[in-house]
Amino acid sequence: MDRKYIEAEHIVDRYLSGDLTVREAREFEHYCLEHPEALKAMPIPVRLKARLARRPATDSETGVFKAIPSSATHAALDASDEGFDVEEEKRELSGGQGIGGNRTVFIGMAFALVAAVAGLIAYAVQANSLSKKVRDMERTARATQMQAAGSTSTYRVQLVRGKPAAPTLNLGWLTPPQWMDLYIDVSEGKYNQFMVTVEKVDGGLVMQMRRIARDSNRELRLTLNSSAFGPGEYLFRVDGYNWRGQTEAVGWLRIGLQ
């Protein structure tokens, strides 16, 4: 019996399960006795390895055990501690690291588990934050999406000289959208044409309309779809064109849509 035969015929597994004949068991035990390095590498319990590594008793049937190999598994479990190295078994069971090695492995696994849990929590927090941002963006997109106006509302407004700090016309959020028909009084002054600049407060430029003529009532008339503006406050700056084609400030209007 050699190593290739042992591997090909699954001798170790059959020996442990008691499926070898007496002759096969004896040959296997002799091989283990004469090849201690090969025995050490075999997946055999440490106590049984200790038995197989000893010189056989003269009155045993197989050379090691008084019982036939069919009871080899029970013999391995019930074997005495004679010739058995406890430290060797501890080293083998712990992968050769000993008690200190086990403690190191345990601590490493604990740190890895804590790190994994922390990573999951951070991921959950980030996912929740991203989900909230997506919902806010969806609401903003719906609010700023151009929609058909269902009705028309007329608003007559007066301009103020300085930039207003609060809405001079507070409409709230118009649902459903409306046509905002703005009549801006520009009766004072000598201008006949005007430029209207619309900016969102804390935002940027929204639109600019140039060379708008006032009507016979000396008013500027602007008709705007409320859905073209998102929630917020908007500054309307009105400038008049002089005879040189230059603009001069006329007044301000602040509309609240929120």
Secondary structure as UniProt FT lines:
FT   HELIX           3..8
FT   TURN            9..10
FT   HELIX           11..17
FT   HELIX           22..34
FT   HELIX           36..41
FT   HELIX           46..52
FT   TURN            58..59
FT   HELIX           69..71
FT   HELIX           72..78
FT   TURN            82..83
FT   HELIX           86..93
FT   TURN            94..96
FT   HELIX           98..144
FT   STRAND          151..158
FT   STRAND          169..170
FT   STRAND          178..185
FT   STRAND          193..200
FT   TURN            201..202
FT   STRAND          205..213
FT   TURN            216..217
FT   STRAND          219..225
FT   HELIX           226..228
FT   STRAND          232..241
FT   TURN            243..244
FT   STRAND          247..257
//
